[in-house]
Amino acid sequence: MRYMGFILLSGLLAGCSGDAGDDGFAGLAGLERGGGANASAEVDYLQPGPETSLNFPEDFGPHPQHRIEWWYLTANLKTESGEPLGLQWTQFRQALQPRAKAESAPAAADWPLQAAWMAHAAVSWRGSHHFAEKLARGDIGHAGATAVPFQVWLDNWRLSGQPDSNLWRLQVSDDDLSYDLTLRIKGAPIGHGEQGFSAKSAGGEGSMYFSLVDIAITGEVTMNNETLAVSGKGWFDREWSSQLLKTGQKGWDWFALHLDSGDKLMAFRLRDDSGSFRSGTWIPAEGTPVPLTADKLNLKMLETREGVPVRWQLRVPAYQINLELLAPPGNYTNPGLYPYWESAVDISGSHQGVGYMEQTGYSD
């Protein structure tokens, strides 16, 4: 659910005029055909749709013929003393030129610029929020991704796993923030929407989107030279598209929730002047995940903090879900190229639990 930073990123790394930014925005909010000064005459951008299917393990790797994609982890952790600690890691790829899946990457010695990469890391603890951002150009070794073995990296930040193993390792190191975590993956990937195609408007714009919703995490987090042993649960999202939002959509609110019943819930809304587009997935502890259309999902803002919603009501009447979601005290804005809010939430109401929310478009 996060794309606006790449409008800025592609222009910065390309070192070009406003044309790259304009092309990036047109492609993400109304793409008809791959284009721009860097585009190949032989290869167009691909746009997924309801007929597109998920394919594992290949879809954990990059999709160079799609315009944008990301790998995204949020984690609700606790220290040894039981204090809550929130953690985020995200890596983005923005294509500047589409490349067919079967086509080899250009030689690094040619200093190619077919893609730009950006990574975010954040830790929230005791009301403070630590954030770091890294940028790189693709195909010269500084950043990339592979499906087998699974790896996503940008310089010394790396998420990696081994074939036939349910263990991943996430390593991040920055000036005053680092973590080294072991992720134990439980359960198969969950496809959202229609067999993994997640619509983002009534007009059919959308993305391929799946999640790993049951991840046990252990490891260490270091902030300002203080190292904490942590453990808890995580949620991993994988998403890619070439036409994500329709023109006029100004921001989104996204929630990934772990309920005390063992059930999981993902929900989001995309806002524009005429209202909002809502969608989600109900993931029961036992049984098959259920797509949630707008008529089955209610979201209501209850309280704001400095202009950002921090308390919500989320209802799914068909499953007797009536939740209140509350961010902890503090400011959890990620102040990168494109600022956005990313925080843990506590869950009360019909169920207890924890989760994460992301919100964009509430500030300049």
C-alpha positions as CSV (number, residue, x, y, z in Angstrom):
1,M,0.0,0.0,0.0
2,R,3.0,2.3,-0.3
3,Y,4.1,3.9,-3.6
4,M,4.3,7.7,-3.5
5,G,8.0,7.8,-2.4
6,F,9.0,6.2,-5.7
7,I,7.7,9.1,-7.7
8,L,10.5,11.1,-5.9
9,L,13.0,8.2,-5.9
10,S,13.0,7.5,-9.6
11,G,13.7,11.1,-10.4
12,L,16.4,11.4,-7.8
13,L,18.3,8.3,-9.0
14,A,17.8,9.0,-12.7
15,G,19.2,12.5,-12.3
16,C,16.7,13.8,-14.7
17,S,14.0,16.5,-15.1
18,G,10.4,16.4,-13.9
19,D,9.5,14.2,-16.8
20,A,10.5,11.1,-14.9
21,G,8.4,12.1,-11.9
22,D,5.4,12.8,-14.2
23,D,5.8,9.5,-16.0
24,G,6.0,7.7,-12.7
25,F,2.8,9.2,-11.5
26,A,1.0,8.6,-14.8
27,G,2.1,5.0,-14.7
28,L,0.9,4.4,-11.2
29,A,-2.4,6.2,-11.5
30,G,-3.7,5.5,-15.0
31,L,-1.1,3.4,-16.8
32,E,-2.0,2.4,-20.4
33,R,1.3,1.4,-21.8
34,G,4.9,1.3,-20.5
35,G,6.7,4.5,-21.4
36,G,9.2,7.2,-20.5
37,A,12.6,8.0,-21.9
38,N,14.1,4.8,-20.5
39,A,11.4,2.4,-21.8
40,S,12.3,-0.4,-24.2
41,A,10.6,-0.4,-27.6
42,E,10.2,-4.2,-27.4
43,V,9.0,-4.6,-23.8
44,D,5.9,-3.1,-22.2
45,Y,5.1,-3.0,-18.5
46,L,2.8,-5.9,-17.4
47,Q,-0.4,-5.2,-15.5
48,P,-1.8,-8.0,-13.3
49,G,-5.5,-8.6,-13.2
50,P,-8.0,-11.1,-11.9
51,E,-6.8,-13.7,-14.4
52,T,-3.2,-13.5,-13.0
53,S,-2.3,-16.3,-10.6
54,L,0.2,-16.5,-7.8
55,N,3.3,-18.7,-8.3
56,F,5.5,-19.9,-5.5
57,P,8.4,-19.6,-4.8
58,E,8.9,-17.4,-7.9
59,D,6.7,-14.6,-6.6
60,F,8.9,-14.0,-3.6
61,G,11.5,-12.8,-6.1
62,P,11.5,-9.7,-8.3
63,H,9.1,-8.9,-11.1
64,P,11.2,-6.7,-13.5
65,Q,8.4,-6.2,-16.0
66,H,6.2,-4.6,-13.4
67,R,6.6,-1.0,-12.5
68,I,6.6,-1.2,-8.7
69,E,6.9,-3.8,-5.9
70,W,7.8,-4.2,-2.3
71,W,8.6,-6.7,0.5
72,Y,7.3,-5.6,3.8
73,L,7.5,-6.8,7.4
74,T,5.8,-5.5,10.5
75,A,6.3,-7.1,14.0
76,N,4.6,-6.8,17.4
77,L,7.5,-7.7,19.7
78,K,8.2,-7.6,23.5
79,T,11.4,-7.2,25.4
80,E,12.5,-9.6,28.1
81,S,10.7,-7.4,30.7
82,G,7.5,-7.6,28.7
83,E,7.5,-4.1,27.2
84,P,6.0,-3.8,23.8
85,L,8.2,-2.9,20.9
86,G,7.1,-2.3,17.3
87,L,9.3,-3.0,14.3
88,Q,9.1,-2.4,10.5
89,W,11.3,-3.3,7.5
90,T,10.3,-2.5,3.9
91,Q,12.2,-2.7,0.6
92,F,10.8,-1.2,-2.6
93,R,11.8,-1.6,-6.3
94,Q,10.7,1.0,-8.8
95,A,11.2,0.1,-12.5
96,L,12.5,2.9,-14.7
97,Q,12.5,0.5,-17.7
98,P,10.6,-2.8,-18.0
99,R,12.5,-6.0,-18.5
100,A,11.0,-9.3,-19.6
101,K,11.3,-12.1,-17.0
102,A,13.4,-14.3,-19.3
103,E,15.8,-11.4,-20.2
104,S,19.1,-11.2,-18.4
105,A,20.0,-8.3,-16.3
106,P,22.3,-5.8,-18.0
107,A,26.0,-5.9,-17.2
108,A,26.9,-4.0,-14.0
109,A,29.9,-2.5,-15.8
110,D,27.5,-0.6,-18.1
111,W,26.1,1.2,-15.0
112,P,22.5,0.5,-16.0
113,L,19.5,2.2,-14.5
114,Q,16.5,0.0,-15.1
115,A,15.4,0.2,-11.5
116,A,15.7,2.2,-8.3
117,W,15.5,0.7,-4.8
118,M,14.6,2.1,-1.4
119,A,14.5,0.4,2.0
120,H,13.0,1.6,5.3
121,A,13.6,0.4,8.9
122,A,11.8,1.6,12.0
123,V,11.6,0.7,15.7
124,S,9.1,2.1,18.2
125,W,9.7,1.7,21.9
126,R,8.6,3.6,25.0
127,G,7.0,6.3,22.9
128,S,10.0,7.0,20.8
129,H,10.3,6.2,17.1
130,H,13.6,5.4,15.3
131,F,13.6,5.5,11.5
132,A,16.3,4.9,8.8
133,E,16.1,5.0,5.0
134,K,18.5,3.8,2.3
135,L,18.5,4.4,-1.5
136,A,20.3,2.5,-4.3
137,R,20.2,2.0,-8.1
138,G,19.6,-1.5,-9.4
139,D,21.7,-4.0,-11.3
140,I,25.1,-2.8,-10.0
141,G,25.1,-5.1,-6.9
142,H,24.1,-2.6,-4.2
143,A,20.5,-3.8,-4.1
144,G,18.4,-6.6,-5.5
145,A,16.3,-9.7,-4.8
146,T,16.2,-13.4,-5.7
147,A,13.5,-16.0,-5.2
148,V,15.7,-19.1,-4.8
149,P,17.5,-18.8,-2.5
150,F,15.3,-16.1,-1.1
151,Q,17.1,-12.8,-0.6
152,V,16.2,-9.1,-0.6
153,W,19.1,-6.7,0.1
154,L,20.2,-3.1,0.0
155,D,23.8,-2.7,1.0
156,N,24.1,-4.3,4.5
157,W,20.4,-4.6,5.0
158,R,19.2,-8.1,4.1
159,L,16.3,-10.5,4.5
160,S,17.3,-14.0,3.5
161,G,16.2,-17.6,3.7
162,Q,17.3,-21.0,2.4
163,P,15.4,-23.5,0.1
164,D,13.2,-25.9,1.9
165,S,13.5,-24.0,5.2
166,N,10.9,-22.1,7.2
167,L,13.6,-19.9,8.8
168,W,14.5,-16.4,7.5
169,R,17.0,-13.9,8.9
170,L,16.6,-10.2,8.8
171,Q,19.6,-8.0,9.4
172,V,19.6,-4.2,9.5
173,S,22.4,-1.9,10.7
174,D,22.3,1.9,10.7
175,D,23.9,4.7,12.8
176,D,21.7,4.5,15.9
177,L,19.4,1.5,14.9
178,S,20.1,-2.1,14.2
179,Y,18.4,-5.5,14.5
180,D,19.2,-9.1,13.9
181,L,16.1,-11.3,13.8
182,T,15.2,-14.9,13.2
183,L,11.8,-15.4,11.5
184,R,10.0,-18.8,11.8
185,I,7.4,-18.9,9.0
186,K,4.2,-20.8,9.9
187,G,1.6,-21.6,7.3
188,A,1.2,-21.0,3.6
189,P,1.0,-17.6,1.8
190,I,-2.4,-16.0,1.9
191,G,-3.6,-14.4,-1.4
192,H,-5.8,-11.3,-1.0
193,G,-8.7,-10.3,-3.2
194,E,-9.4,-12.5,-6.2
195,Q,-6.9,-15.3,-6.1
196,G,-4.2,-12.8,-5.2
197,F,-5.3,-9.9,-7.3
198,S,-6.3,-7.1,-4.9
199,A,-8.4,-4.4,-6.5
200,K,-7.7,-0.8,-5.4
201,S,-10.7,0.9,-6.9
202,A,-14.1,0.1,-8.3
203,G,-12.6,0.7,-11.8
204,G,-10.4,-2.4,-11.5
205,E,-6.9,-0.8,-10.7
206,G,-5.0,-3.1,-8.5
207,S,-2.0,-5.3,-7.6
208,M,-1.0,-8.8,-6.9
209,Y,-0.9,-9.1,-3.1
210,F,-0.1,-12.0,-0.7
211,S,0.9,-12.2,3.0
212,L,2.5,-14.5,5.5
213,V,0.4,-13.8,8.5
214,D,1.9,-16.2,11.2
215,I,5.5,-15.6,11.8
216,A,7.3,-16.2,15.2
217,I,10.2,-13.8,15.7
218,T,13.2,-13.8,18.1
219,G,16.4,-11.8,18.1
220,E,18.0,-8.5,19.2
221,V,17.3,-4.9,18.6
222,T,19.9,-2.2,19.3
223,M,19.0,1.5,19.6
224,N,21.5,4.2,20.8
225,N,23.9,1.5,21.9
226,E,21.3,-0.3,24.1
227,T,20.6,-3.9,23.0
228,L,17.3,-5.6,23.8
229,A,16.4,-9.3,23.4
230,V,12.9,-9.4,21.8
231,S,10.4,-12.0,20.7
232,G,6.9,-11.8,19.3
233,K,4.9,-12.1,16.0
234,G,5.2,-10.7,12.6
235,W,3.2,-10.1,9.3
236,F,4.9,-10.2,5.9
237,D,3.4,-8.6,2.8
238,R,4.4,-9.0,-0.8
239,E,2.9,-6.8,-3.5
240,W,3.6,-5.7,-7.1
241,S,1.8,-3.9,-9.9
242,S,2.1,-1.5,-12.8
243,Q,-1.1,0.4,-12.2
244,L,-1.9,0.7,-8.5
245,L,-4.2,3.6,-7.8
246,K,-6.7,5.6,-9.9
247,T,-6.2,9.3,-10.4
248,G,-7.5,11.3,-7.5
249,Q,-6.9,8.8,-4.7
250,K,-5.1,10.8,-2.0
251,G,-4.0,8.3,0.6
252,W,-4.8,5.1,2.4
253,D,-5.3,3.5,5.8
254,W,-4.1,-0.1,6.1
255,F,-4.4,-2.6,9.1
256,A,-2.9,-6.0,9.7
257,L,-4.3,-7.6,12.9
258,H,-3.5,-10.6,15.1
259,L,-6.6,-11.5,17.2
260,D,-6.4,-13.4,20.5
261,S,-8.7,-16.0,18.9
262,G,-6.0,-17.0,16.5
263,D,-7.9,-15.3,13.6
264,K,-6.2,-12.7,11.5
265,L,-7.6,-9.7,9.6
266,M,-6.3,-7.4,6.9
267,A,-8.2,-4.3,5.9
268,F,-7.6,-1.1,4.0
269,R,-9.3,1.9,2.5
270,L,-8.2,4.3,-0.3
271,R,-9.5,7.8,0.0
272,D,-10.6,10.3,-2.6
273,D,-12.9,13.3,-2.8
274,S,-16.0,11.1,-3.4
275,G,-15.4,8.8,-0.4
276,S,-13.3,5.7,-0.1
277,F,-12.7,2.2,-1.5
278,R,-12.5,-0.5,1.1
279,S,-11.3,-4.1,1.0
280,G,-9.9,-6.7,3.2
281,T,-9.4,-10.4,4.1
282,W,-10.8,-12.4,7.0
283,I,-8.3,-15.1,7.9
284,P,-9.8,-17.6,10.3
285,A,-7.6,-19.7,12.6
286,E,-9.2,-22.8,11.0
287,G,-10.6,-22.7,7.5
288,T,-10.3,-20.8,4.2
289,P,-9.5,-17.0,4.0
290,V,-12.5,-14.9,2.9
291,P,-12.2,-11.8,0.8
292,L,-14.1,-8.8,2.3
293,T,-15.8,-6.4,0.0
294,A,-16.8,-2.8,1.0
295,D,-20.3,-3.9,2.0
296,K,-18.9,-6.3,4.5
297,L,-16.3,-4.1,6.1
298,N,-16.8,-0.9,8.1
299,L,-14.1,1.6,9.1
300,K,-14.7,4.7,11.2
301,M,-12.2,7.2,12.4
302,L,-12.6,8.0,16.2
303,E,-9.7,10.2,17.2
304,T,-6.8,12.1,15.6
305,R,-3.4,13.2,16.9
306,E,-1.8,16.1,15.2
307,G,-4.0,15.5,12.2
308,V,-3.4,11.7,11.9
309,P,-6.0,9.2,12.9
310,V,-4.9,7.2,16.0
311,R,-8.1,5.5,17.1
312,W,-10.4,3.5,14.8
313,Q,-13.5,1.3,14.9
314,L,-13.3,-1.6,12.5
315,R,-16.4,-3.9,12.1
316,V,-17.0,-7.0,10.1
317,P,-20.6,-7.9,11.1
318,A,-20.7,-11.3,9.3
319,Y,-18.1,-12.5,11.8
320,Q,-19.2,-10.6,14.9
321,I,-16.1,-8.5,14.7
322,N,-16.4,-5.1,16.4
323,L,-12.9,-3.8,17.2
324,E,-11.3,-0.6,18.5
325,L,-7.8,0.0,17.3
326,L,-5.5,2.4,19.2
327,A,-2.0,3.6,18.5
328,P,0.3,4.1,21.5
329,P,1.2,7.6,22.7
330,G,3.8,9.2,20.4
331,N,4.4,10.3,16.9
332,Y,5.2,7.4,14.5
333,T,5.7,9.2,11.3
334,N,8.5,7.8,9.1
335,P,10.2,11.1,7.9
336,G,11.7,9.8,4.6
337,L,11.3,11.0,1.0
338,Y,7.6,10.5,1.4
339,P,6.5,10.8,5.1
340,Y,3.8,8.3,6.3
341,W,2.6,7.0,9.6
342,E,3.5,3.4,10.7
343,S,2.6,2.2,14.2
344,A,1.6,-0.7,16.2
345,V,-2.0,-0.8,17.5
346,D,-3.7,-2.4,20.5
347,I,-7.0,-4.1,19.8
348,S,-10.0,-4.1,22.1
349,G,-13.7,-4.7,21.8
350,S,-15.1,-8.1,20.6
351,H,-11.5,-9.4,20.5
352,Q,-8.2,-8.5,22.0
353,G,-4.9,-8.5,20.2
354,V,-2.2,-6.5,18.5
355,G,-1.4,-5.4,15.0
356,Y,0.0,-2.6,12.8
357,M,-1.4,0.3,10.8
358,E,-0.1,2.4,8.0
359,Q,-1.6,5.8,7.0
360,T,-0.6,8.1,4.2
361,G,-1.9,11.4,2.8
362,Y,-2.6,13.2,6.1
363,S,0.3,15.7,5.8
364,D,2.0,17.8,3.2
